[in-house]
Amino acid sequence: MSHNISPMSNVERSILEQFPLWQQAEPVPPYRFGGRLVAVGCGTSYYLAQTMAATFNRQGQAALAVPGNEWVRHQQVYVTRQEKVSLLAVSRSGESTETVQALRASREAGLHVVGVTCEQSSTLAREADTVVSTPTHPAEGIVMTASASLMLLQGLRLAGLAVDGNALAASAEQLLHEYGPRLDALLPGRTHFVFLGAAELHGLAQEGALKLQEMSLSFTQAYHPLEYRHGPVSLVDQKTLVALLYHPDTAGEEAQLARELQDKGARVLGLGGPGDLSVPLEEEDAARRGLTVLPLLQWFGQRVARSKGIDSEQPRHLTKVVSLA
Ligand SMILES: O=P(O)(O)OC[C@H]1O[C@](O)(CO)[C@@H](O)[C@@H]1O
């Protein structure tokens, strides 16, 4: 494969060099459970939990995703008392306070807990009943890049989706090198970043928005595609750049939305459909499509950071593990 971009920082290394890790990730068997699976996490890990839960549902296993603290403090509004529940706790570090609290509260209540992490020796890995631990790129710093892709890959496998690590790594890497350099042409004059994605792709849209925000200190928004027309569209102008993650089931209506947004001045990055830059995606399964496009979203955030002269290695106010005293 010809490589069009080379890393200049640890963040860029962990984005560009993640693909061998996808290939090496130990395959995990599907997790089947006779009740509802609740997937929890914080920040990026919560957004991954959303895409995992969507995939579990599509595979026939009832699931929902909630932020860790919602499960600790308000679980009665997410499941009924009578429901049989098990917990899927997602955390790169295995140490985020709310995720660990969710794990402990669930175990105390007798629930089975599956942990997805990158740290074999973490609290999450030690205390969960079943652990999927996949080490991330050694250069990865505060912002989650390779770890996000790896945990998503393993979560999709737990959901029972066929995930060929070699094939997906090859297409994701090719996409990154072919389209990564072309993202820069979309950026001039754009300061308002919007990420749209439906169903399995909504978690990815939220992750794209968080990534760009953390890396480049920009205002970002994430919505379900047609929801964006109900109010948020009032902000669209010549400063807006929309990353639209086309869902294979609803690409027609999303293409219409892209045209509406372009008419109002937005530039559109069309991931799997039309746009000012259109990135063709052959993958027809939405969750696998999301995983394939995730490194390109990470690169997008990094390019905006570079265009603003911001060092994404040291994101403002963030630490690798966010703990509550
Ligand atoms: O996956 P972990 O280790 O629980 O951490 C999630 C954290 O990582 C971040 O993505 C980056 O710091 C935050 O959103 C969140 O606090």
Ligand as a Chemical Component Dictionary entry (heavy atoms), coordinates in Angstrom:
data_LIG
# 
_chem_comp.id                   LIG 
_chem_comp.type                 NON-POLYMER 
_chem_comp.pdbx_formal_charge   0 
_chem_comp.three_letter_code    LIG 
# 
loop_
_chem_comp_atom.comp_id 
_chem_comp_atom.atom_id 
_chem_comp_atom.alt_atom_id 
_chem_comp_atom.type_symbol 
_chem_comp_atom.charge 
_chem_comp_atom.model_Cartn_x 
_chem_comp_atom.model_Cartn_y 
_chem_comp_atom.model_Cartn_z 
_chem_comp_atom.pdbx_ordinal 
LIG O1 O1 O 0 -12.086 4.965  28.554 1  
LIG P1 P1 P 0 -11.746 5.582  29.862 2  
LIG O2 O2 O 0 -10.346 5.281  30.300 3  
LIG O3 O3 O 0 -12.759 5.259  30.916 4  
LIG O4 O4 O 0 -11.731 7.119  29.702 5  
LIG C1 C1 C 0 -12.628 7.877  29.026 6  
LIG C2 C2 C 0 -12.059 9.258  29.002 7  
LIG O5 O5 O 0 -11.221 9.432  27.899 8  
LIG C3 C3 C 0 -11.558 10.583 27.187 9  
LIG O6 O6 O 0 -12.064 10.183 25.954 10 
LIG C4 C4 C 0 -10.339 11.449 26.970 11 
LIG O7 O7 O 0 -9.795  11.883 28.129 12 
LIG C5 C5 C 0 -12.644 11.274 28.003 13 
LIG O8 O8 O 0 -13.739 11.522 27.207 14 
LIG C6 C6 C 0 -13.030 10.318 29.086 15 
LIG O9 O9 O 0 -12.907 10.957 30.300 16 
# 
loop_
_chem_comp_bond.comp_id 
_chem_comp_bond.atom_id_1 
_chem_comp_bond.atom_id_2 
_chem_comp_bond.value_order 
_chem_comp_bond.pdbx_ordinal 
LIG O1 P1 DOUB 1  
LIG P1 O2 SING 2  
LIG P1 O3 SING 3  
LIG P1 O4 SING 4  
LIG O4 C1 SING 5  
LIG C1 C2 SING 6  
LIG C2 O5 SING 7  
LIG C2 C6 SING 8  
LIG O5 C3 SING 9  
LIG C3 O6 SING 10 
LIG C3 C4 SING 11 
LIG C3 C5 SING 12 
LIG C4 O7 SING 13 
LIG C5 O8 SING 14 
LIG C5 C6 SING 15 
LIG C6 O9 SING 16 
# 
